[in-house]
Amino acid sequence: MVGLAEQLRFPARPGRHALVWAFIERQTNLWKRYWAWEVVWLVYGVVNTLAVTLIANQVDQSSVGQSIDVSRLVLFLLIGTLVWAFLSAVLDDISLVISWERWEGTIEHTLMAPVERWLHLSGMVLFGIMHATVRTLIIFAIALPFFSVHLGQADWFAATVVLLVGSFSVAGLAIFAGILPMLYPERGQQMSMMIQAFVLLVSGVYYEVGVLPAWLRMFSYVSPATYILDGIRSAIIDGDSLIDVWQQLAALAAFGVVLIPGGLATFAAAERWAKKTGRLKRQG
């Protein structure tokens, strides 16, 4: 009887997998709640994909197109815009983890709850990857009929593995970016957006990194997005197999090993400091 009484007074704590799923479910409900904004970003993603990739069609209609492989350029730009749509969605969902709590007025409830922070962030990472996958597939389905591309040579398995491994590397970077809104309530969100913009600049989304100035090109080597784009383009455009893209996979795995534990540890330390200094407030 004593054991039953104790269980009634102190319900069993849910398992860790249930806690992770709880954060995924919560973000899914927020996604449904703000569905109009999701439509806005979906339309923006489609328009951006079409606008950038249609540049290649313009090249084809001009004299410049006589000296280059226009079909390859179309596929190069199409992959770049789609991969960036995926990566930017992952970066947004994870790096705005604190901003979401402030917007919803739940920052005290979430960060003071007896939940290990790595479980909270794991749920956000998994949701971000799933959300980005759904959005990117919709953009791909809408954009593909606008262009004549040949995908028979593509190794989709290798491309998928590169994207999956790279997703966790980018997630680690996003966790670092998510620290900024916590430390700087008034300017942190803008600072995290600047990190995203810098990754876009140096990673070769719309052009080869070789066209960058030498001093700026150095940063491309420390951006996980560079290796994701290289690996996926090699697999889809050139038909490279999983063995052929092992260098990109090795680099992305190394990024993941460093960025994810490092991001979690830094986030936890920053959270402790923010609590001591009173920065975990609803308004900046």
Secondary structure, DSSP 4 states (H G I P E B T S, - for coil): -HHHHHHHHSPPPPPHHHHHHHHHHHHHHHHHHTHHHHHHHHHHHHHHHHHHHHHHHHHHHSGGGGGS-HHHHHHHHHHHHHHHHHHHHHHHHHHTHHHHHHHHT-HHHHHHSS--HHHHHHHHHHHHHHHHHHHHHHHHHHHGGGS----TT--HHHHHHHHHHHHHHHHHHHHHHHHHHHH-TTTHHHHHHHHHHHHHHHTTSSS-GGGS-HHHHHHHTT-HHHHHHHHHHHHHHS---TTTTHHHHHHHHHHHHHHHHHHHHHHHHHHHHHHHHT---S--
